[in-house]
Amino acid sequence: MGRIKVPRKSTSVDMTAMCDVAFLLLTFFILTATSRQPDPLDVKLPSSTVQFKVPDKDLSILTIGKGKVFLEIIGQDVKQLTLQKMANLYGTSFTEDEYKRFKVVPSFGVPFNQIKNYINANGEERTKLESQYAGIPTDSTQNGELYRWIEQSRRATAELHNTPMGISVKGDAQEQYPAVRKIVDVLQKQGLNKFSLITTAEAN
């Protein structure tokens, strides 16, 4: 009895649909991604063997370097409410457009009397303003500007998210101790005795 021949079928697979989906996903991620903004204050981080992921919300980052202090407030809603509270404290006001522009500012390091100019400036003008001033004034008294920024951002975080705001310090490895001590004093005067230090991984 003759053997039954099984008809051969083509093993080729049409990948057209798969390629279309892949390119659509790639296009989506490219168009929706936000580019990482360069740090206005370039610092050389100290190394450490401790690994701990910095949270991506309910956090403010203090950058210390070259005798200057910059502040980054995480969360656009917290940023806007913090600026509103600061405006009330200092008896000034901002337009809706200025609030929108401030919400996308990564970090800043100018006195409060220059913050309106800083918000309305372009990238090159902001760099020029930052070079003219020694960052946010670091007077540790309750009327000091850095004290006020941290205080109001903590209140804004508590009001909006009902959670305490965390603090991370990103200091230059070559920064002198007195400059760092000023920041620690500001934090301690608000009862903030726990904060994280941002470092790089230590080479093996």
HUVEN-V52651 format. One record per residue. N is the residue number from 1. PSI is psi in whole degrees, -180 to 180 (NA if undefined). Layout:
n=[N | N]
psi=[PSI | PSI]
This chain:
n=[1 | 2 | 3 | 4 | 5 | 6 | 7 | 8 | 9 | 10 | 11 | 12 | 13 | 14 | 15 | 16 | 17 | 18 | 19 | 20 | 21 | 22 | 23 | 24 | 25 | 26 | 27 | 28 | 29 | 30 | 31 | 32 | 33 | 34 | 35 | 36 | 37 | 38 | 39 | 40 | 41 | 42 | 43 | 44 | 45 | 46 | 47 | 48 | 49 | 50 | 51 | 52 | 53 | 54 | 55 | 56 | 57 | 58 | 59 | 60 | 61 | 62 | 63 | 64 | 65 | 66 | 67 | 68 | 69 | 70 | 71 | 72 | 73 | 74 | 75 | 76 | 77 | 78 | 79 | 80 | 81 | 82 | 83 | 84 | 85 | 86 | 87 | 88 | 89 | 90 | 91 | 92 | 93 | 94 | 95 | 96 | 97 | 98 | 99 | 100 | 101 | 102 | 103 | 104 | 105 | 106 | 107 | 108 | 109 | 110 | 111 | 112 | 113 | 114 | 115 | 116 | 117 | 118 | 119 | 120 | 121 | 122 | 123 | 124 | 125 | 126 | 127 | 128 | 129 | 130 | 131 | 132 | 133 | 134 | 135 | 136 | 137 | 138 | 139 | 140 | 141 | 142 | 143 | 144 | 145 | 146 | 147 | 148 | 149 | 150 | 151 | 152 | 153 | 154 | 155 | 156 | 157 | 158 | 159 | 160 | 161 | 162 | 163 | 164 | 165 | 166 | 167 | 168 | 169 | 170 | 171 | 172 | 173 | 174 | 175 | 176 | 177 | 178 | 179 | 180 | 181 | 182 | 183 | 184 | 185 | 186 | 187 | 188 | 189 | 190 | 191 | 192 | 193 | 194 | 195 | 196 | 197 | 198 | 199 | 200 | 201 | 202 | 203 | 204]
psi=[130 | 147 | 142 | 126 | 123 | 124 | 134 | 138 | 151 | 135 | 1 | 140 | 132 | 112 | 8 | -47 | -41 | -42 | -40 | -45 | -43 | -45 | -34 | -43 | -43 | -44 | -41 | -47 | -36 | -42 | -29 | -13 | 147 | 135 | 145 | 124 | 138 | 145 | 128 | -24 | 105 | 118 | 150 | 110 | 144 | 159 | 158 | 154 | -10 | 133 | 120 | 124 | 127 | 130 | 153 | 14 | 165 | 49 | 146 | 142 | 124 | 122 | 125 | 127 | 147 | 32 | 11 | 159 | 127 | 151 | 133 | 123 | 121 | 130 | 118 | -37 | -40 | -40 | -48 | -46 | -36 | -45 | -37 | -42 | -40 | -39 | -41 | -40 | -42 | 8 | 42 | -179 | 160 | 151 | 167 | -38 | -38 | -37 | -41 | -41 | -38 | -33 | -25 | 5 | 122 | -53 | 162 | 156 | 60 | 157 | 157 | -31 | -7 | 1 | -33 | -44 | -38 | -43 | -42 | -6 | 159 | -178 | -45 | -40 | -35 | -42 | -39 | -42 | -43 | -33 | -20 | -18 | 157 | 47 | -163 | 131 | 132 | 24 | 126 | 1 | 167 | -17 | 0 | 147 | -44 | -42 | -46 | -42 | -46 | -43 | -49 | -33 | -34 | -42 | -40 | -41 | -43 | -40 | -42 | -39 | -2 | 43 | 151 | 145 | 137 | 160 | 132 | 141 | 125 | 97 | 147 | 139 | -25 | 3 | 141 | 148 | -43 | -36 | -40 | -37 | -37 | -42 | -42 | -39 | -43 | -44 | -43 | -32 | -16 | 11 | 18 | 94 | -6 | 122 | 159 | 150 | 127 | 125 | 175 | 161 | 134 | 134 | 142 | NA]
